[in-house]
Amino acid sequence: MDGSLSGQAVAGQGGTSAAGPLAAYRARVAAGTLREDPAQEDAARRLQELWQRTRGYVAHRAPAPAAGGGLIGRLFGRRPAAAATTQAPTGLYLVGEVGRGKSMLMDLFFETAEVERKRRIHFHQFMQDCHRSIHQWKQANPGADDPIPPLADTIVETASLLCFDEFQVHDITDAMILGRLFAALFERGVVVVATSNTAPDDLFKGRPGRDAFLPFIALIKARTELLVLDSRQDYRRDRVRGLPTWHQPDDARAERALDAAFRELTGRDHGEPVKLLVLGREVVIPQAVGEVGRAGFDELCGSFLGPADFLAIAARFHTLILDGVPRLGPENFDRARRFVTLIDALYEHRCKLVASAAATPDTLYERGENAHMFQRTASRLMEMQSQDYLALPHITQDA
């Protein structure tokens, strides 16, 4: 395996605070950057307990391969997992409705965790990385039949602690490998913390083949404690609803506004590239943090992307920040057509759009024989700025 699991990773001892996530949470409340919330404080207290149990923890690695295996042997060879010398700490499965602060709390835990190797990654991206690594392993090991142990070995080499954001299972190909993969990770002592909108017992519910998925649910329930975040306030929706979403003209002021929107929604100035696997190929979003993505108009509408790509983007992100929508017309009709398809996908998934543009939606495409085609898109763009639309829940499943 190439070990190229994306996401935020930290090697080497040391979190950012010896006081842990509870003190970090209380400090943000005292500073006014977070609103006091009893449910969030209770969750921070449970995370604090896990923080204490994991201080200095290192998951056991598999033993080295037999001599003579070479680099490929060391990376891809089948290796039995080492016997655990100590019981791994039980992780946490943090479940609650959208916008309740689950990701924020897990991030506080991740940032302060004093674990030698730790990784924080969106679960959807983790699974895509796993499928890619399995494909590479099969190419490097023709005739071999079990990529799961070497994949688990690769993961444990970079993460004793795995923090998953937005844990959800919709894809049958994910469901097919999750049980064995997580059993192998837990055998190696990996500690899992996850946020989800779905309780473990409801994962993959109503899907064909779910009976074969039940052992994985039992495994998650055995190796993580369920923590329900029962906050009444939807902070995510409040943040989006408070933001202006259409900025024109597309100038330096608009760029600063989009920078500020990204910072407000993610808590970071810049994101990391995310690769979405769509029909066997990769679609790259240049910047992403959690469920917020950012890309330029030309990167999405100037590329050879189609409906499946835009639907995958709309399902993956609850908010898309789009830079530089130009005036549209017959001279750039291919890009205009892709933009129409993109907006349709975002609208179907109730994905929120924050954009900079050369003009208002109703004046973006004013001339040419296809201008009438754009009227529905302009109407949708206007509706997507409304408070009623911004209050709608994001639809994460494929349309």
C-alpha positions as CSV (number, residue, x, y, z in Angstrom):
1,M,0.0,0.0,0.0
2,D,1.2,3.5,-0.7
3,G,-0.1,4.9,2.6
4,S,-1.3,8.0,0.9
5,L,-4.5,8.4,3.0
6,S,-5.4,12.1,2.8
7,G,-6.6,14.2,5.7
8,Q,-4.9,16.0,8.5
9,A,-2.2,13.9,10.1
10,V,0.3,14.4,12.9
11,A,3.5,12.4,13.5
12,G,5.4,12.7,16.7
13,Q,4.4,13.1,20.3
14,G,2.4,16.0,21.5
15,G,-1.0,17.7,21.2
16,T,-1.4,21.4,21.3
17,S,-2.6,21.5,24.9
18,A,-1.8,19.5,28.0
19,A,-5.2,20.5,29.4
20,G,-7.2,18.6,26.8
21,P,-10.4,19.3,24.8
22,L,-12.6,20.3,27.8
23,A,-10.3,23.2,28.7
24,A,-10.0,24.2,25.0
25,Y,-13.8,24.2,24.7
26,R,-14.3,26.3,27.9
27,A,-11.6,28.8,26.7
28,R,-13.5,29.3,23.4
29,V,-16.8,29.9,25.3
30,A,-15.0,32.4,27.6
31,A,-13.5,34.2,24.6
32,G,-17.0,34.4,23.0
33,T,-16.0,32.4,19.9
34,L,-18.5,29.6,21.0
35,R,-21.9,30.0,22.6
36,E,-22.4,28.2,25.9
37,D,-24.1,24.9,25.3
38,P,-24.7,22.3,28.1
39,A,-24.9,19.4,25.6
40,Q,-21.6,20.4,24.0
41,E,-19.9,20.7,27.4
42,D,-21.1,17.2,28.3
43,A,-19.7,15.9,25.1
44,A,-16.4,17.8,25.7
45,R,-16.3,16.1,29.1
46,R,-16.6,12.7,27.6
47,L,-13.9,13.5,25.0
48,Q,-11.7,14.7,27.9
49,E,-12.0,11.2,29.5
50,L,-10.9,9.6,26.2
51,W,-8.1,12.2,25.9
52,Q,-6.8,11.1,29.3
53,R,-7.0,7.4,28.4
54,T,-5.1,7.9,25.1
55,R,-2.2,10.1,26.4
56,G,1.0,8.6,25.0
57,Y,-0.8,5.7,23.4
58,V,0.8,3.9,20.5
59,A,-1.0,1.2,18.6
60,H,1.1,-2.0,18.0
61,R,2.6,-2.4,14.6
62,A,2.7,-5.7,12.6
63,P,6.2,-7.4,12.7
64,A,8.6,-6.7,10.0
65,P,8.4,-9.0,6.9
66,A,10.8,-11.9,6.4
67,A,14.3,-11.0,5.2
68,G,14.7,-10.7,1.4
69,G,11.3,-9.2,0.8
70,G,12.7,-6.0,-0.5
71,L,10.7,-2.7,-0.6
72,I,7.7,-4.3,-2.3
73,G,7.7,-7.1,0.2
74,R,7.8,-4.7,3.1
75,L,5.0,-2.6,1.7
76,F,2.8,-5.2,0.3
77,G,3.7,-8.5,1.9
78,R,1.2,-10.4,4.0
79,R,2.1,-10.0,7.6
80,P,0.3,-11.2,10.7
81,A,-0.8,-8.6,13.2
82,A,1.3,-8.4,16.3
83,A,-0.3,-9.6,19.5
84,A,-1.6,-6.7,21.6
85,T,0.4,-6.1,24.7
86,T,-2.2,-3.8,26.2
87,Q,-5.9,-3.3,25.7
88,A,-6.6,-0.4,23.3
89,P,-8.7,2.4,24.7
90,T,-12.3,2.3,23.6
91,G,-13.1,5.0,21.2
92,L,-16.2,7.3,20.8
93,Y,-19.0,7.4,18.2
94,L,-20.4,11.0,18.4
95,V,-23.9,11.1,16.9
96,G,-26.3,14.0,16.5
97,E,-28.3,16.1,14.0
98,V,-26.4,18.3,11.6
99,G,-25.0,21.6,12.8
100,R,-24.8,20.6,16.5
101,G,-21.0,21.0,16.8
102,K,-19.9,17.4,16.5
103,S,-17.0,18.1,14.1
104,M,-15.9,21.1,16.1
105,L,-15.7,19.0,19.3
106,M,-13.9,16.2,17.6
107,D,-11.4,18.7,16.2
108,L,-10.7,20.0,19.7
109,F,-10.0,16.4,20.8
110,F,-7.8,15.8,17.8
111,E,-5.8,19.0,18.2
112,T,-5.1,18.3,21.8
113,A,-4.6,14.5,21.7
114,E,-1.2,13.5,22.9
115,V,-0.9,10.5,20.6
116,E,2.2,9.7,18.6
117,R,0.5,9.1,15.3
118,K,-3.0,10.5,14.6
119,R,-5.1,11.2,11.6
120,R,-8.3,13.2,11.1
121,I,-10.1,12.6,7.8
122,H,-13.6,12.8,6.3
123,F,-15.0,9.2,6.2
124,H,-16.0,9.5,2.5
125,Q,-12.4,10.5,1.6
126,F,-11.0,7.7,3.8
127,M,-13.0,5.1,1.9
128,Q,-12.0,6.5,-1.5
129,D,-8.3,6.3,-0.4
130,C,-8.8,2.7,0.8
131,H,-10.3,1.7,-2.6
132,R,-7.4,3.3,-4.4
133,S,-4.9,1.6,-2.2
134,I,-6.6,-1.8,-2.7
135,H,-6.5,-1.3,-6.4
136,Q,-2.8,-0.5,-6.3
137,W,-2.1,-3.5,-4.1
138,K,-3.8,-5.8,-6.5
139,Q,-1.8,-4.4,-9.4
140,A,1.4,-4.9,-7.5
141,N,0.4,-8.4,-6.3
142,P,-1.2,-10.3,-9.3
143,G,-2.9,-13.4,-8.1
144,A,-2.9,-12.4,-4.4
145,D,-6.3,-12.5,-2.9
146,D,-6.4,-10.5,0.4
147,P,-5.4,-6.8,0.4
148,I,-7.0,-6.1,3.8
149,P,-4.1,-7.1,6.2
150,P,-1.5,-5.0,4.3
151,L,-3.9,-2.1,4.0
152,A,-4.5,-2.2,7.8
153,D,-0.7,-2.4,8.4
154,T,-0.2,0.7,6.3
155,I,-2.9,2.6,8.1
156,V,-1.6,1.7,11.6
157,E,1.9,2.9,10.6
158,T,0.5,6.4,10.3
159,A,-2.3,6.4,12.8
160,S,-2.8,5.0,16.3
161,L,-5.8,7.3,16.5
162,L,-8.2,7.7,13.6
163,C,-10.8,10.5,13.8
164,F,-13.5,10.2,11.2
165,D,-15.8,13.1,10.3
166,E,-19.3,12.4,8.8
167,F,-19.2,8.7,9.3
168,Q,-21.9,7.3,6.9
169,V,-22.2,4.3,4.6
170,H,-24.2,4.5,1.4
171,D,-22.0,2.5,-1.0
172,I,-22.3,-1.3,-1.2
173,T,-18.6,-1.5,-2.2
174,D,-17.7,0.3,1.1
175,A,-20.0,-2.0,3.1
176,M,-18.4,-5.0,1.6
177,I,-14.9,-4.2,3.0
178,L,-15.7,-2.3,6.2
179,G,-16.2,-5.3,8.5
180,R,-12.9,-7.0,7.7
181,L,-10.9,-3.7,7.5
182,F,-12.1,-2.4,10.8
183,A,-11.6,-5.8,12.5
184,A,-8.0,-5.7,11.3
185,L,-7.6,-2.1,12.5
186,F,-9.0,-2.9,15.9
187,E,-6.8,-6.0,16.1
188,R,-3.8,-3.7,15.7
189,G,-5.0,-1.4,18.5
190,V,-6.2,1.6,16.4
191,V,-8.5,3.9,18.4
192,V,-11.5,5.3,16.5
193,V,-13.4,8.5,17.1
194,A,-16.2,9.3,14.7
195,T,-18.9,11.9,14.1
196,S,-22.1,10.9,12.4
197,N,-25.7,12.0,11.8
198,T,-26.7,8.3,12.0
199,A,-26.7,6.0,15.0
200,P,-24.7,2.7,14.5
201,D,-27.9,0.6,14.4
202,D,-29.2,2.7,11.5
203,L,-26.2,2.5,9.3
204,F,-26.9,1.1,5.8
205,K,-30.5,0.6,6.9
206,G,-32.9,-0.5,4.2
207,R,-30.1,-1.3,1.7
208,P,-29.7,-4.6,-0.1
209,G,-27.1,-6.8,1.6
210,R,-27.5,-5.2,5.0
211,D,-27.6,-8.5,6.8
212,A,-23.9,-9.1,5.8
213,F,-23.2,-5.6,7.2
214,L,-24.6,-6.3,10.7
215,P,-21.3,-7.8,12.1
216,F,-19.6,-4.4,11.3
217,I,-22.3,-2.6,13.3
218,A,-21.7,-4.9,16.2
219,L,-18.0,-4.3,16.0
220,I,-18.4,-0.5,16.0
221,K,-20.7,-0.8,19.0
222,A,-18.2,-3.0,20.8
223,R,-15.1,-0.9,20.2
224,T,-16.6,2.6,20.5
225,E,-18.9,4.2,23.1
226,L,-22.0,5.9,21.8
227,L,-22.2,9.6,22.6
228,V,-25.4,11.4,21.6
229,L,-25.0,15.2,21.2
230,D,-28.5,16.4,22.0
231,S,-28.0,20.1,21.4
232,R,-31.2,22.0,20.3
233,Q,-29.2,24.6,18.2
234,D,-28.2,24.1,14.6
235,Y,-25.1,26.2,14.5
236,R,-24.1,25.3,10.9
237,R,-27.4,26.5,9.5
238,D,-27.1,29.7,11.6
239,R,-23.6,30.3,10.1
240,V,-24.7,29.8,6.5
241,R,-27.9,31.7,6.9
242,G,-25.9,34.7,8.2
243,L,-23.6,34.9,5.2
244,P,-24.2,36.9,2.0
245,T,-23.9,34.2,-0.7
246,W,-23.6,36.1,-4.0
247,H,-20.9,38.7,-4.5
248,Q,-20.6,40.8,-7.6
249,P,-18.6,42.2,-9.4
250,D,-15.9,39.6,-9.2
251,D,-13.2,41.8,-7.8
252,A,-10.8,42.0,-4.8
253,R,-13.6,42.8,-2.5
254,A,-15.5,39.7,-3.6
255,E,-12.5,37.5,-3.2
256,R,-12.0,38.8,0.4
257,A,-15.7,38.0,1.1
258,L,-15.3,34.5,-0.1
259,D,-12.1,34.1,2.0
260,A,-14.1,35.3,5.0
261,A,-16.9,32.9,4.2
262,F,-14.5,30.0,4.0
263,R,-13.0,31.0,7.3
264,E,-16.4,31.4,9.0
265,L,-17.6,28.0,7.9
266,T,-14.4,26.0,8.5
267,G,-12.4,27.9,11.1
268,R,-9.4,27.8,8.7
269,D,-7.9,30.1,6.1
270,H,-7.1,27.4,3.6
271,G,-8.2,23.8,3.0
272,E,-6.6,20.8,1.5
273,P,-7.3,19.2,-1.9
274,V,-9.9,16.4,-1.9
275,K,-10.2,13.8,-4.6
276,L,-13.6,12.4,-5.3
277,L,-13.7,9.0,-7.1
278,V,-16.5,9.1,-9.7
279,L,-17.0,6.3,-12.2
280,G,-13.4,5.2,-11.8
281,R,-11.8,8.6,-12.2
282,E,-10.8,11.4,-9.9
283,V,-12.5,14.8,-9.5
284,V,-10.3,17.2,-7.6
285,I,-11.7,19.9,-5.3
286,P,-8.7,22.3,-4.7
287,Q,-9.7,23.2,-1.2
288,A,-11.9,21.4,1.3
289,V,-12.4,21.3,5.1
290,G,-15.0,18.8,6.2
291,E,-18.1,19.4,4.2
292,V,-17.1,22.8,2.8
293,G,-15.4,22.8,-0.6
294,R,-13.9,25.7,-2.6
295,A,-13.1,25.8,-6.3
296,G,-12.8,28.2,-9.2
297,F,-15.4,28.4,-12.0
298,D,-12.8,27.3,-14.6
299,E,-11.7,24.3,-12.5
300,L,-15.3,22.9,-12.5
301,C,-17.0,24.3,-15.5
302,G,-13.9,24.7,-17.7
303,S,-13.0,21.0,-17.3
304,F,-14.6,17.9,-18.9
305,L,-16.9,17.2,-16.0
306,G,-20.5,15.9,-16.4
307,P,-23.6,15.3,-14.3
308,A,-22.2,12.4,-12.3
309,D,-19.2,14.6,-11.2
310,F,-21.4,17.5,-10.2
311,L,-23.8,15.2,-8.3
312,A,-20.9,13.7,-6.4
313,I,-19.7,17.2,-5.5
314,A,-23.2,18.2,-4.4
315,A,-23.6,15.1,-2.2
316,R,-20.1,15.4,-0.6
317,F,-20.3,19.1,0.4
318,H,-23.0,21.0,2.3
319,T,-21.5,24.2,1.0
320,L,-19.6,25.0,-2.2
321,I,-17.6,28.3,-2.5
322,L,-17.2,29.1,-6.2
323,D,-14.8,31.8,-7.4
324,G,-15.1,33.8,-10.5
325,V,-18.3,33.1,-12.4
326,P,-17.9,35.1,-15.6
327,R,-20.5,36.6,-17.9
328,L,-21.9,33.8,-20.1
329,G,-23.0,33.6,-23.7
330,P,-22.6,31.8,-27.0
331,E,-18.8,32.4,-26.9
332,N,-18.4,30.2,-23.8
333,F,-21.6,28.1,-24.2
334,D,-19.8,24.8,-23.1
335,R,-18.9,26.3,-19.8
336,A,-22.4,27.8,-19.5
337,R,-23.9,24.4,-20.0
338,R,-21.7,22.8,-17.4
339,F,-22.6,25.7,-15.0
340,V,-26.3,25.0,-15.5
341,T,-25.7,21.3,-14.8
342,L,-23.6,22.2,-11.7
343,I,-26.4,24.4,-10.3
344,D,-29.0,21.8,-11.0
345,A,-27.0,19.3,-9.0
346,L,-26.4,21.7,-6.1
347,Y,-30.1,22.6,-6.0
348,E,-31.2,18.9,-6.0
349,H,-29.0,18.2,-3.0
350,R,-29.8,21.4,-1.2
351,C,-26.1,22.3,-1.3
352,K,-25.4,25.9,-0.3
353,L,-23.6,28.1,-2.8
354,V,-21.4,31.1,-2.0
355,A,-20.0,32.6,-5.2
356,S,-18.3,35.6,-6.7
357,A,-19.5,36.6,-10.2
358,A,-19.3,39.2,-12.9
359,A,-23.0,40.0,-12.6
360,T,-26.2,39.2,-10.8
361,P,-27.8,35.9,-11.7
362,D,-30.5,37.4,-13.9
363,T,-27.9,39.3,-16.0
364,L,-25.2,36.6,-16.3
365,Y,-26.5,35.3,-19.6
366,E,-28.4,38.0,-21.4
367,R,-27.8,37.5,-25.1
368,G,-27.7,34.7,-27.7
369,E,-30.1,32.0,-28.8
370,N,-29.6,30.0,-25.6
371,A,-30.2,32.8,-23.2
372,H,-33.7,31.4,-22.5
373,M,-32.1,28.2,-21.3
374,F,-30.5,30.1,-18.5
375,Q,-33.7,31.6,-17.1
376,R,-34.4,28.6,-14.9
377,T,-30.8,28.6,-13.6
378,A,-31.0,32.3,-12.8
379,S,-34.2,31.7,-10.9
380,R,-32.6,28.8,-9.0
381,L,-29.6,31.0,-8.2
382,M,-31.9,33.7,-6.8
383,E,-33.8,31.1,-4.7
384,M,-30.6,29.6,-3.4
385,Q,-29.8,33.0,-1.8
386,S,-33.1,33.0,0.2
387,Q,-33.3,32.2,3.9
388,D,-35.8,29.5,3.2
389,Y,-33.4,27.6,0.9
390,L,-30.4,28.2,3.3
391,A,-32.5,26.6,6.1
392,L,-33.1,23.4,4.1
393,P,-31.1,20.3,5.2
394,H,-28.4,19.0,2.9
395,I,-29.2,15.8,1.0
396,T,-26.1,13.6,1.2
397,Q,-27.3,10.6,-0.8
398,D,-26.9,10.4,-4.5
399,A,-29.8,11.8,-6.3
